[in-house]
Amino acid sequence: MRDDEIPPLVDRYWPVLAHEIRQGVAVGAWPFAAEEIATLSREYEALLKRR
């Protein structure tokens, strides 16, 4: 797969991965610590408030 093919696939399929994570069935190793996810969540929520 070429690098330029990846962004459209991410845009299309991120909901599938999010659903798998939510259901606890994500395939492969989970490379993020709970603290990192919490930090990213706070950053994301702050971005939403700026809109």
C-alpha positions as CSV (number, residue, x, y, z in Angstrom):
1,M,0.0,0.0,0.0
2,R,1.3,3.4,-0.9
3,D,1.6,6.2,1.7
4,D,-0.9,8.3,-0.2
5,E,-3.5,5.6,-0.1
6,I,-3.6,5.5,3.7
7,P,-5.4,8.8,4.7
8,P,-8.6,8.0,2.8
9,L,-8.7,4.6,4.4
10,V,-8.2,6.1,7.9
11,D,-11.0,8.6,7.2
12,R,-13.3,5.8,6.0
13,Y,-12.6,3.1,8.6
14,W,-11.7,4.8,11.9
15,P,-15.3,4.2,13.1
16,V,-14.7,0.5,12.8
17,L,-11.6,0.6,14.9
18,A,-13.3,2.9,17.5
19,H,-16.2,0.4,17.7
20,E,-13.7,-2.5,18.2
21,I,-11.9,-0.6,20.9
22,R,-15.2,0.2,22.6
23,Q,-16.2,-3.5,22.5
24,G,-12.8,-4.7,23.7
25,V,-12.1,-6.6,20.5
26,A,-9.4,-4.5,18.9
27,V,-7.0,-6.7,16.9
28,G,-3.3,-6.6,17.7
29,A,-1.4,-4.9,20.5
30,W,-2.8,-1.8,22.0
31,P,0.2,0.7,22.1
32,F,-1.5,3.4,24.3
33,A,-1.4,3.6,28.0
34,A,-4.6,4.6,29.8
35,E,-2.9,7.9,30.9
36,E,-2.1,8.7,27.3
37,I,-5.6,8.1,26.2
38,A,-6.9,10.3,29.1
39,T,-4.6,13.1,28.1
40,L,-5.6,12.8,24.4
41,S,-9.2,12.8,25.4
42,R,-8.8,16.0,27.4
43,E,-7.0,17.6,24.5
44,Y,-9.8,16.5,22.1
45,E,-12.5,17.8,24.4
46,A,-10.7,21.2,24.6
47,L,-10.6,21.3,20.8
48,L,-14.3,20.7,20.6
49,K,-15.0,23.5,23.0
50,R,-13.1,26.0,20.8
51,R,-15.4,25.4,17.9
